[in-house]
Amino acid sequence: MNTVIIGDIKKSYDKGKVQALKGVSFSVEKGELFGLIGPDGAGKTTLFRILTTLLVPDSGSAQVLNYDTVKVYKEIPKHVGYMPGRFSLYQDLTVEENLDFFATVFNTSIEENYDLIKDIYVQIEPFKKRKAGALSGGMKQKLALSCALIHKPQVLFLDEPTTGVDAVSRKEFWEMLKRLKAQGITILVSTPYMDEASLCDRVALIQHGEILEVNTPQGVIQNFKKPLWAVRSANMFRLLKDLRAFEATNSCYPFGETHHLTLKNDDSNIGNVEHYLQKQSHEQVEIKAIQPNIEDCFMALMRN
């Protein structure tokens, strides 16, 4: 059963000069942890605002829990939780006051749905009298998620929830999402971090308002057909320039301490690359075959 259905959604700004979404289509199944993966400006926030009835699409259709986001828009907020990318709670209210306010808006109480937020709220409860504006990034994140969950939504929309928080808080947050998923909540999360894609059941890779691929993380990686090589040398900057100038190079991008290289001809002898780099006077050259990750696949899809 599909909880979210998106059909050929288009949205532009500035009288059509900026196309944020160019015919986006995909569906999300009930109880799925679905990732919308793409860099800043890809169209993730625009799509989430359409799905939560904050924006109206120029064309196309979207349904959440069988409710049309335009025709039956008043019903959707009752059943979904939304955590925008920018912290949007009341900074001059305390943690407890923020949570109580959002519970009141949805005609419920903290006590009524405490079991749903307990695992999250217990971490910030010692600071419940502290104003939200004085919380750390990770604590603000937990408060925003608690407020989004307080009315027991069936679908949760999280727009770049881990942007700007430390690595430990990111890990804790994804562990919380797994526990929420186990309770039957459908979760759509957007992120610019490619490594978070592997934590989702399925992902949609998006760039410039277009969906590049919808698949499981492993399925995305399996669709990467070319052999991939990690290359390094004593002069990494010149190495990147020379590899990109090499006639047999298909693509070459910096990844951490190495450059990831694919060749135009899959059967090309990697020894030709070594010989070429020797002629270019590169020292301490290391080349090894590696398995692609989601970011490699994203870069390859962008080139197609």
The 8 nearest C-alpha neighbors of each residue, nearest first, counted from 0:
[[1, 28, 29, 2, 27, 3, 30, 26],
 [2, 0, 28, 27, 3, 29, 26, 4],
 [1, 3, 64, 29, 28, 27, 63, 0],
 [4, 2, 63, 27, 26, 1, 62, 64],
 [3, 5, 26, 62, 61, 25, 6, 27],
 [6, 4, 61, 24, 25, 26, 60, 62],
 [5, 7, 24, 60, 8, 59, 61, 23],
 [6, 8, 22, 59, 23, 24, 9, 5],
 [9, 7, 59, 22, 23, 6, 58, 60],
 [10, 8, 20, 22, 21, 58, 57, 56],
 [9, 11, 20, 57, 56, 19, 18, 8],
 [12, 10, 18, 15, 19, 17, 20, 9],
 [11, 13, 17, 15, 14, 16, 18, 10],
 [12, 14, 16, 15, 17, 11, 18, 19],
 [15, 13, 12, 16, 11, 17, 18, 10],
 [14, 16, 11, 12, 13, 17, 18, 10],
 [15, 17, 13, 14, 12, 18, 11, 19],
 [18, 16, 12, 11, 15, 13, 19, 14],
 [19, 17, 11, 20, 10, 16, 12, 15],
 [18, 20, 208, 11, 42, 10, 17, 21],
 [21, 19, 208, 9, 10, 18, 42, 22],
 [22, 20, 9, 208, 209, 23, 18, 19],
 [21, 23, 7, 8, 9, 20, 24, 209],
 [22, 24, 7, 8, 21, 209, 210, 20],
 [23, 25, 6, 5, 7, 22, 8, 26],
 [26, 24, 5, 4, 6, 23, 27, 213],
 [27, 25, 4, 3, 5, 1, 28, 24],
 [28, 26, 3, 1, 2, 4, 29, 31],
 [29, 27, 1, 2, 31, 0, 30, 26],
 [28, 30, 2, 31, 185, 1, 0, 27],
 [29, 31, 185, 183, 184, 180, 28, 32],
 [32, 30, 185, 29, 28, 33, 186, 200],
 [31, 33, 186, 200, 199, 187, 185, 34],
 [32, 34, 187, 201, 202, 199, 31, 200],
 [35, 33, 202, 188, 189, 199, 36, 187],
 [36, 34, 189, 203, 202, 188, 204, 190],
 [35, 37, 204, 190, 189, 191, 34, 205],
 [36, 38, 191, 205, 41, 206, 204, 190],
 [39, 37, 191, 41, 40, 206, 36, 190],
 [40, 38, 41, 191, 37, 42, 43, 206],
 [39, 41, 42, 38, 207, 43, 206, 19],
 [40, 42, 206, 207, 208, 39, 38, 43],
 [43, 41, 208, 19, 45, 40, 44, 20],
 [44, 42, 46, 45, 41, 47, 189, 35],
 [45, 43, 47, 46, 42, 48, 158, 84],
 [46, 44, 48, 42, 47, 43, 49, 19],
 [45, 47, 49, 43, 44, 48, 50, 42],
 [48, 46, 50, 44, 49, 45, 51, 43],
 [47, 49, 53, 51, 45, 46, 54, 50],
 [48, 50, 54, 52, 46, 47, 51, 53],
 [49, 51, 47, 48, 52, 46, 68, 61],
 [50, 52, 48, 49, 53, 47, 76, 75],
 [53, 51, 49, 54, 50, 68, 72, 48],
 [52, 54, 48, 51, 49, 55, 50, 47],
 [55, 53, 49, 48, 52, 56, 45, 51],
 [54, 56, 49, 57, 69, 52, 53, 68],
 [57, 55, 10, 58, 9, 8, 54, 49],
 [56, 58, 10, 9, 55, 59, 11, 8],
 [59, 57, 56, 9, 8, 60, 10, 7],
 [58, 60, 8, 7, 6, 9, 56, 61],
 [61, 59, 6, 8, 5, 58, 7, 62],
 [62, 60, 5, 4, 68, 67, 6, 50],
 [61, 63, 67, 4, 66, 65, 3, 68],
 [62, 64, 3, 66, 65, 2, 67, 4],
 [63, 65, 2, 66, 3, 62, 75, 1],
 [66, 64, 63, 62, 67, 2, 3, 4],
 [67, 65, 62, 63, 64, 71, 68, 75],
 [66, 68, 62, 71, 70, 69, 61, 65],
 [67, 69, 72, 52, 62, 61, 71, 70],
 [70, 68, 72, 67, 71, 55, 52, 61],
 [69, 71, 67, 72, 68, 66, 73, 74],
 [72, 70, 67, 73, 66, 69, 68, 74],
 [71, 73, 68, 69, 74, 75, 70, 52],
 [74, 72, 71, 75, 76, 77, 52, 68],
 [75, 73, 72, 77, 76, 71, 66, 78],
 [74, 76, 77, 78, 72, 73, 79, 66],
 [77, 75, 79, 78, 74, 73, 51, 80],
 [78, 76, 75, 74, 79, 105, 152, 73],
 [77, 79, 152, 76, 75, 153, 154, 80],
 [80, 78, 152, 154, 76, 155, 153, 77],
 [79, 81, 147, 155, 152, 148, 156, 154],
 [82, 80, 156, 147, 155, 157, 83, 79],
 [81, 83, 157, 158, 147, 156, 143, 144],
 [84, 82, 158, 85, 81, 157, 86, 87],
 [83, 85, 158, 159, 160, 86, 82, 157],
 [84, 86, 83, 87, 82, 158, 160, 159],
 [87, 85, 88, 84, 83, 139, 143, 140],
 [88, 86, 85, 89, 83, 143, 90, 82],
 [89, 87, 90, 86, 97, 143, 131, 92],
 [90, 88, 92, 91, 97, 87, 131, 132],
 [89, 91, 132, 131, 92, 88, 130, 93],
 [90, 92, 89, 130, 132, 131, 93, 133],
 [93, 91, 130, 90, 89, 96, 97, 131],
 [92, 94, 130, 96, 129, 128, 131, 95],
 [95, 93, 127, 97, 131, 96, 130, 129],
 [94, 96, 127, 98, 93, 97, 99, 128],
 [97, 95, 93, 99, 98, 94, 92, 100],
 [98, 96, 100, 94, 99, 95, 92, 93],
 [97, 99, 95, 101, 100, 146, 96, 102],
 [98, 100, 96, 102, 97, 101, 95, 103],
 [101, 99, 97, 103, 98, 102, 96, 104],
 [102, 100, 104, 103, 98, 99, 146, 97],
 [101, 103, 108, 107, 99, 105, 100, 104],
 [102, 104, 106, 100, 105, 101, 107, 99],
 [105, 103, 101, 102, 106, 100, 107, 99],
 [104, 106, 103, 102, 107, 150, 101, 77],
 [107, 105, 103, 104, 102, 108, 150, 101],
 [106, 108, 102, 105, 103, 150, 111, 109],
 [109, 107, 102, 111, 110, 103, 99, 112],
 [108, 110, 113, 111, 112, 102, 99, 149],
 [109, 111, 113, 108, 112, 114, 107, 149],
 [112, 110, 108, 109, 113, 107, 114, 149],
 [113, 111, 114, 115, 110, 109, 149, 108],
 [112, 114, 110, 115, 116, 109, 117, 111],
 [113, 115, 117, 112, 116, 118, 111, 110],
 [116, 114, 113, 112, 117, 151, 148, 149],
 [115, 117, 113, 119, 114, 120, 118, 145],
 [116, 118, 114, 120, 119, 113, 121, 115],
 [119, 117, 116, 121, 120, 122, 115, 175],
 [118, 120, 117, 116, 121, 122, 141, 145],
 [119, 121, 117, 122, 123, 116, 124, 118],
 [120, 122, 124, 123, 119, 117, 118, 125],
 [123, 121, 120, 124, 119, 125, 118, 141],
 [122, 124, 120, 126, 125, 121, 138, 127],
 [123, 125, 127, 121, 126, 120, 122, 94],
 [126, 124, 123, 127, 122, 121, 128, 129],
 [127, 125, 124, 129, 123, 128, 94, 130],
 [126, 128, 94, 124, 95, 129, 125, 93],
 [129, 127, 93, 126, 94, 95, 130, 125],
 [128, 130, 93, 126, 127, 94, 131, 133],
 [131, 129, 93, 92, 132, 133, 91, 94],
 [130, 132, 90, 133, 93, 134, 94, 92],
 [131, 133, 90, 130, 134, 91, 89, 92],
 [134, 132, 131, 130, 135, 129, 90, 139],
 [135, 133, 131, 132, 138, 139, 136, 130],
 [136, 134, 138, 137, 139, 133, 132, 140],
 [137, 135, 139, 138, 164, 140, 134, 163],
 [136, 138, 140, 139, 135, 168, 164, 141],
 [137, 139, 141, 135, 140, 136, 134, 142],
 [140, 138, 142, 136, 141, 137, 134, 143],
 [139, 141, 137, 143, 138, 142, 136, 144],
 [142, 140, 138, 144, 139, 143, 145, 119],
 [141, 143, 145, 139, 144, 140, 138, 146],
 [144, 142, 146, 140, 145, 141, 139, 147],
 [143, 145, 147, 141, 146, 142, 140, 148],
 [144, 146, 142, 148, 147, 143, 116, 149],
 [147, 145, 143, 149, 148, 144, 98, 101],
 [146, 148, 80, 144, 145, 81, 149, 82],
 [149, 147, 145, 151, 146, 150, 80, 152],
 [148, 150, 146, 151, 102, 147, 145, 112],
 [151, 149, 148, 152, 105, 102, 107, 112],
 [150, 152, 148, 149, 153, 112, 115, 78],
 [153, 151, 79, 78, 154, 80, 150, 148],
 [152, 154, 184, 78, 79, 185, 151, 155],
 [155, 153, 185, 79, 152, 184, 186, 80],
 [154, 156, 80, 186, 79, 81, 187, 185],
 [157, 155, 81, 187, 188, 80, 186, 82],
 [158, 156, 188, 82, 160, 81, 187, 159],
 [157, 159, 84, 189, 83, 160, 188, 82],
 [160, 158, 190, 189, 84, 161, 162, 157],
 [161, 159, 158, 162, 157, 84, 140, 82],
 [162, 160, 169, 159, 164, 163, 190, 172],
 [163, 161, 159, 164, 160, 190, 84, 191],
 [162, 164, 161, 165, 136, 160, 137, 159],
 [165, 163, 136, 161, 162, 137, 168, 169],
 [164, 166, 168, 167, 169, 163, 137, 136],
 [165, 167, 169, 168, 170, 164, 171, 161],
 [168, 166, 170, 169, 165, 171, 164, 172],
 [169, 167, 171, 165, 170, 166, 137, 172],
 [170, 168, 166, 172, 167, 171, 161, 165],
 [169, 171, 167, 173, 168, 172, 166, 174],
 [172, 170, 168, 174, 169, 173, 167, 175],
 [171, 173, 175, 169, 174, 170, 168, 176],
 [174, 172, 176, 175, 170, 171, 177, 169],
 [173, 175, 171, 177, 172, 176, 170, 178],
 [174, 176, 172, 178, 173, 177, 171, 179],
 [177, 175, 173, 179, 178, 174, 180, 172],
 [176, 178, 180, 174, 175, 179, 181, 173],
 [179, 177, 181, 175, 176, 180, 174, 182],
 [180, 178, 176, 182, 181, 177, 184, 175],
 [179, 181, 177, 184, 182, 183, 178, 176],
 [180, 182, 178, 179, 183, 177, 184, 30],
 [183, 181, 179, 180, 184, 178, 30, 115],
 [182, 184, 30, 180, 181, 185, 179, 153],
 [185, 183, 180, 153, 30, 154, 182, 179],
 [186, 184, 30, 154, 31, 29, 155, 32],
 [187, 185, 155, 32, 154, 33, 156, 184],
 [188, 186, 33, 156, 34, 32, 155, 157],
 [189, 187, 157, 34, 158, 156, 35, 33],
 [188, 190, 35, 159, 158, 34, 36, 157],
 [189, 191, 159, 36, 192, 35, 37, 188],
 [190, 192, 38, 37, 36, 193, 39, 189],
 [193, 191, 190, 194, 195, 36, 196, 37],
 [192, 194, 195, 196, 294, 293, 191, 36],
 [195, 193, 196, 192, 197, 293, 294, 198],
 [196, 194, 193, 197, 198, 192, 199, 190],
 [195, 197, 198, 194, 193, 199, 34, 216],
 [196, 198, 216, 195, 199, 194, 217, 293],
 [197, 199, 196, 195, 200, 173, 194, 216],
 [200, 198, 201, 32, 197, 196, 33, 34],
 [201, 199, 32, 33, 215, 31, 198, 202],
 [202, 200, 215, 33, 199, 214, 216, 34],
 [201, 203, 34, 33, 213, 214, 35, 215],
 [202, 204, 213, 35, 212, 36, 205, 34],
 [203, 205, 36, 211, 212, 210, 37, 35],
 [204, 206, 210, 37, 209, 211, 36, 41],
 [205, 207, 41, 208, 209, 37, 210, 204],
 [208, 206, 41, 209, 42, 40, 205, 19],
 [207, 209, 20, 42, 19, 21, 41, 206],
 [210, 208, 206, 205, 207, 21, 23, 211],
 [211, 209, 205, 212, 204, 23, 203, 206],
 [210, 212, 204, 205, 209, 300, 206, 213],
 [213, 211, 204, 210, 203, 214, 219, 205],
 [214, 212, 203, 202, 204, 201, 211, 215],
 [215, 213, 201, 202, 218, 219, 216, 212],
 [214, 216, 201, 218, 217, 202, 200, 219],
 [217, 215, 219, 197, 218, 201, 214, 196],
 [218, 216, 220, 215, 219, 221, 197, 214],
 [217, 219, 215, 221, 220, 216, 214, 222],
 [218, 220, 216, 222, 217, 221, 214, 215],
 [219, 221, 217, 222, 218, 223, 293, 296],
 [222, 220, 218, 223, 219, 217, 224, 216],
 [223, 221, 219, 220, 224, 218, 296, 217],
 [222, 224, 221, 220, 296, 225, 219, 291],
 [225, 223, 222, 226, 221, 220, 265, 227],
 [224, 226, 223, 265, 227, 261, 262, 263],
 [227, 225, 261, 265, 224, 228, 288, 262],
 [228, 226, 261, 289, 260, 288, 225, 290],
 [227, 229, 288, 260, 287, 259, 289, 230],
 [230, 228, 259, 287, 258, 286, 257, 260],
 [231, 229, 286, 258, 257, 285, 228, 259],
 [230, 232, 257, 285, 284, 258, 235, 286],
 [231, 233, 284, 283, 234, 235, 282, 285],
 [232, 234, 283, 282, 235, 281, 231, 284],
 [235, 233, 232, 237, 236, 238, 281, 282],
 [234, 236, 238, 237, 232, 233, 239, 231],
 [237, 235, 238, 239, 234, 240, 241, 233],
 [236, 238, 240, 239, 235, 234, 241, 242],
 [237, 239, 235, 241, 236, 240, 242, 234],
 [240, 238, 242, 236, 237, 241, 243, 235],
 [239, 241, 237, 243, 238, 242, 244, 236],
 [240, 242, 244, 238, 243, 239, 237, 245],
 [243, 241, 245, 239, 244, 240, 238, 248],
 [244, 242, 240, 241, 245, 251, 239, 248],
 [243, 245, 241, 242, 246, 240, 248, 239],
 [246, 244, 242, 243, 248, 247, 241, 275],
 [245, 247, 248, 244, 243, 249, 242, 263],
 [248, 246, 245, 263, 262, 249, 264, 267],
 [249, 247, 262, 245, 246, 250, 263, 261],
 [248, 250, 263, 262, 261, 247, 251, 260],
 [251, 249, 261, 248, 260, 252, 262, 243],
 [250, 252, 260, 259, 243, 258, 261, 242],
 [251, 253, 259, 258, 254, 250, 260, 239],
 [252, 254, 258, 257, 259, 255, 251, 239],
 [255, 253, 258, 257, 256, 259, 252, 229],
 [256, 254, 257, 253, 258, 259, 252, 229],
 [255, 257, 254, 258, 231, 253, 235, 230],
 [258, 256, 231, 230, 254, 255, 229, 253],
 [257, 259, 253, 230, 254, 252, 229, 260],
 [260, 258, 229, 252, 251, 228, 253, 254],
 [259, 261, 251, 228, 250, 227, 258, 229],
 [262, 260, 250, 227, 249, 248, 226, 228],
 [261, 263, 248, 249, 264, 247, 265, 260],
 [264, 262, 249, 247, 248, 265, 261, 267],
 [263, 265, 267, 266, 262, 247, 249, 248],
 [266, 264, 267, 262, 225, 263, 226, 261],
 [265, 267, 264, 268, 262, 263, 269, 226],
 [268, 266, 264, 265, 269, 262, 271, 263],
 [267, 269, 270, 271, 266, 272, 265, 264],
 [270, 268, 272, 271, 267, 273, 286, 274],
 [269, 271, 273, 268, 272, 274, 267, 275],
 [272, 270, 274, 269, 273, 268, 275, 267],
 [273, 271, 275, 269, 270, 274, 276, 268],
 [272, 274, 270, 276, 271, 275, 277, 269],
 [273, 275, 271, 277, 272, 276, 270, 278],
 [276, 274, 272, 278, 273, 277, 271, 279],
 [277, 275, 279, 273, 278, 274, 281, 272],
 [276, 278, 280, 274, 279, 275, 281, 273],
 [277, 279, 275, 280, 276, 274, 281, 273],
 [278, 280, 276, 277, 281, 275, 241, 274],
 [281, 279, 277, 278, 276, 282, 275, 274],
 [282, 280, 277, 276, 279, 232, 284, 283],
 [281, 283, 284, 233, 232, 280, 277, 234],
 [284, 282, 232, 233, 285, 281, 231, 234],
 [283, 285, 232, 282, 231, 281, 286, 233],
 [286, 284, 231, 230, 232, 283, 287, 229],
 [287, 285, 230, 229, 228, 284, 231, 288],
 [286, 288, 229, 228, 289, 285, 230, 227],
 [287, 289, 228, 227, 229, 286, 290, 226],
 [290, 288, 228, 227, 287, 229, 291, 226],
 [289, 291, 227, 292, 288, 226, 228, 220],
 [292, 290, 295, 289, 220, 227, 293, 296],
 [291, 293, 295, 294, 220, 296, 290, 194],
 [294, 292, 296, 295, 193, 297, 220, 291],
 [293, 295, 297, 296, 292, 193, 298, 194],
 [296, 294, 298, 292, 293, 297, 291, 299],
 [295, 297, 299, 293, 294, 298, 223, 300],
 [298, 296, 294, 300, 299, 295, 293, 301],
 [299, 297, 301, 295, 296, 300, 294, 302],
 [298, 300, 296, 302, 301, 297, 295, 303],
 [301, 299, 297, 303, 302, 298, 296, 211],
 [302, 300, 298, 299, 303, 297, 211, 206],
 [301, 303, 299, 300, 298, 297, 250, 249],
 [302, 300, 301, 299, 298, 211, 297, 296]]
